[in-house]
Amino acid sequence: MRIGPVRRYAIVLAASALLAAVLVVTQAVSLATLLAAAAGGRLDRAALVVALAAVLLRAVHAGALTAIAGRSAAGVKAHLREELLDSAARRGPGWLAGRRAGELATLAGRGVDGLDGYLTGYLPQVFLAAFVPLAVLGWLALTDFTSAVVVALTLPLIPVFGILVGKATGARTQRQWDLLGRLGGHFLDTVRGLPTLRAFGRSSAYVRRVRATAEAYRGATMRTLRLAFLSALVLELVATVSVALVAVPVGLRLLHGGLTLAAALVVLLLAPEAYLPLRALGTKFHASQEGLAAAAQIHAVLLEPPSATTEPRLPAADAAVVLDRVEVRYGDTIALRDATLEIEPGDRVALVGPSGGGKSTLLALLLGFATPSAGRVLVGGADLAGLDLAAWRARLAWLPQRPHLFAGTVADNIRLGAPDAPLDEVVAAAVAAEADGFVRALPRGYDTDLSAHGLSSGQRQRLAMARAWLRRDAALLLFDEPTARLDPASEAAVVASAARLAAGRTALFVAHRPALLSIATRTVTVDGALTEPRPAVAA
C-alpha cells in the first residue's frame, strides 16, 4: 500500500517504539536498583521516583499509541475506500460485470475494515518487536554478557516457529477471504435478481447456493481459528522455556557469588521484556491475516492497468459510428452475436426487439461500459477501445430507463453532466425538458433537497432529460427506453423534448412504444443480431 497515510503512520510508530524501548530499560534498571537497595535495608528515593515515572509513562504511552493507531487506521481506511471507488468509477460499469460488483462491495466494506487488526495491532507490534529486543540485548550485554548471549541465541526461536505456523495460517486465511468474496458476489446477485427468481420459482435454489457458500466460509473460519490458537500455545511455550534458560543460570551464579543482586535483577526483569514483543507479534499476526489478504486484493485492484489509449485524439464530432461484427459475452451468455451496424451523422436509429435481445448491451458498447469479446466498435475509423473514454463520454448524452437522482438539490441533479453550468442554463434545460413547471411547484424550487422530497417516475425522467439538454456539446444521444413506465402525459412530454433535442444530432433510441418510434429515421431489430426490416417514418 504505497500511500501517504501509511508512511506517516510508520514514522510515528518508529518514534513510539524507540520511546517504548527506552522506557522498558529505564523501568527495569530503576526497579532492580530499588529492590537491591531494599534488600540492603535502605530506600533509594531516586530509583523509586524513576521507577514510578517509567511505569506512569509506559501507561500513558500505551494509551496514546492506541488512540493514535485508531485515528491513523480510520484515515488509511477512508483513503483506501476513496481509491477503490475512484478506480471503479474510472473503469465504468463494464468492469463491474458479473460478481465483481459484489466482490468490490465486500472488499470496500468488510475487507477494508479487516485492516483494523493489521493497522492498530500488528503494525505497531512490528516496530516494538524491532526496537525493544535490540535495546534489551544492548543493556544486557553491558550488564551480563553471558545472559545476553543466551537471549540472543533463543530469541530467534519465536519468529522461526511463528513463520512456520504463519505460512499455514496465511494460506488458510487467503482461502477464507476468497470464500467471503464469493459469498458477497452470490448474495448481491441473488438480491438483485430476487423478483425474477421468485417469478420463475428459482429463489429456493439460489438461497441454497448462498447457504452452501456461507457454510464453507464458516468452516474455513473455524479451521483458521483452530490453527491460530495452536500457534499461540507454541509461541508461549517457546518463550517460557527461553526465559527459564536465562533465569536458572542467573540464579545459580547469584548463589555462588558470580553475579551481584542488582545485575541479576536487571537480567531477570529485562529477559521477559525481550521475548514479550515477539510473542505479542505472533498473536497479532493471526488477527491481521484477514486484513492482509484483503490488502493484497486491494493492491491488485488499484494497480490493475486501465484500458490503453492508443489514439492521440478523438475523431471529429460528426464521425460515423460502426459496429463491425461485434460479439459481447457475459460469462457463458452471448448478449450480441456478429452485430454489424453503421450509424451516419444525423441518423436517429430506433432499436427494437424482445427483452434480453441485446439493445441495452449495444448502448453499453457505445458508452464504453461493455467491451466486445470479438469484433470492433469504430468511431470515424478509430477503434473505440483505443480512445480516451472520458473524452468520448463527454460527447455523449445518456438517458437511462431508470435515472438515478442523488441526494442534493434539483439544480445539482440537473448539473450532473455539467457541474459548472450557471443557474440560468439549468433553468433553460429544465424548460426544454418540460420540467420547469413541476420544479417551481416544489417547496424551494430548484433548491429543493431531493433526499427529503420524492418525485414521480415521469418527473424523474424529465429531470434526466434536462441533464441531457444541459450537455449542449453532446453529438451522440443514447436513450434507453425513456418512456417506459410513464403515464401518457409524461410520455408525451418526454417524447416532445427528445424530438427537439435530437434534431440535427445522431441518436440511438431503445424503444417499444410507438410515440418514441415516430421520431426515428431508421428502425433496427435487435435479437442477438441486428436487422433492418424497414425504414421508419421520418420525423
Steps between C-alpha positions, in 0.01 A plus 500: 500500500710788373295780648593804706293424813681169552842658466416773751356241735818290471717797600283559808516130591880495467535796738250341737685167501830673573343678797348171619843330487654778710219478756528119525871514578458798735222326695693174537824666610329733748293215649810281533686782671206564733463130594873453551507802730193371686676164551784692666257672733487844339266692270639645179268797449646593162446147368146502641416827321649376173317166526165668569555747218590217261190300593278807461656596166459145366129510589457842335701382199280191457182708516633764260618232257154340500336835427750587224465155347120531493503842334770403251319178410179695436688738271669220307172310458318810376781561251488140376122507454530825304771346280290187440189696407700733275654198330157345442359831373788541252448152357121527472216250546645256245792434734250409774319240291418162650584443866765774503256757640425277799868422552592869483224583751639233734852631446408863567290404805609195695841482328610853588357462853708182533810720486424618854681197642802574282513878546416526870650171622755335276678803350571673836618164637742459207682818603498401867641157407776673304605760761434353846696169467801688357496749787466219755784301341723807499443566869535133590836491320619785723356338814570127449645387168428131563127562543501721194647213296231259624224750413655567159509126422145421618330816375489387132310185600175698541493655149616168348211308654268792423598493130453124476150520645425830324550351154219254557284772656557736206392238246185416696416866555534569126256217430268640768509845337441357152191324632377824658543685169311224319226515765467876445468451125236224534302702755498817289396309187219328692367823651511678164316224321261399778179617324599307186601193701168500684309542175668189355493300825881492528547697821542188718784367284693825527437521874652152532801613297557799729452278806757249371756776438433645847551156655830458314610841630404402857702180473805682362476757782488233772799315351699824495408575862605153615840546338535847655432365852754221447768744385439722805563200726823418314632854528418523871679171564811606308513837680454340843778246441730775370447716811571194716828445316601850605357499853643168624870577425458852641362357827784251530766763432337730754517225766869440428583871507573526129239775452383792712139523612440820301640348180300179551180698551565703187544179298190336648286808439627567148507142363116462481478848343722378214265214415169678570483712179570197282239289681247780458600535135407136438159556655440822304614326180203265501259784576635693200489220241152574366594864458824407325313270260259784423791746464659277235177511297462876554858547379427288191185700419677836537794388285284342230585699188214691333416450137780630282439813292668456164343787304656844568170680442131432449355492147282789388172547684298419186686172437306185410465224760534142374452166674715251311394135564480562874446223753443565870512229765411509868660182628349216298209716377522665157316834511585605143625284214657621174331840531573742215352849484604831344369822652557808286503853646144623545347150507231441759493124542228322698608167650211258541473134588415261783626549854845350542574535130801726556364852456637635829823310435540690174467829687746374762751436219475860382527628856814294555328309782535170311787379280466272197626144539532502119472766233547876536310821569637767266461878536614680188706191414674492840443210740303619804711268720802721428334838558500709815167386647461805722534732199268277296231498768519879515346491151208284610168564668346193661146463624458164680173320555522555876697822562655537843445816700762573763462660840526871428307783342304483177750736338796283603329192359444670166864619503627141528658506153596869509599589859601858417182596317343822635147497635349672195626215276363246748159669485513513119578126489206430732270711283613309189435171679155624611606465864499866603132503596509227763846611625372848582207340685742324738546654849829676410495474121840418357651502853270220620694217662392178324614282790196630690256530210379216277424534130284297263651290220402760240656782700821304551519427128451866409780602738720241328397651165605842634845353571522400133393851389773652716766302312489737203818360345367144487514375142352155570182438701437161659149444637416168669118468500446845655120471478468162675266502801380855429143629492376644167560864601856435615568287193383777269720754681810276481444413133447863401813605684701210351388595148620858545827387659573246225447748216828527308675244720578130486280296732432140599171417672411174668127513443186288513232769513373649168538857626879472522527308173340793321808721540747243357629496143586128507388196694738215584382174656735364766457134590851373565590637153395814311257530209335795327161377374375839387575870530304689759279795416715812507420752766 
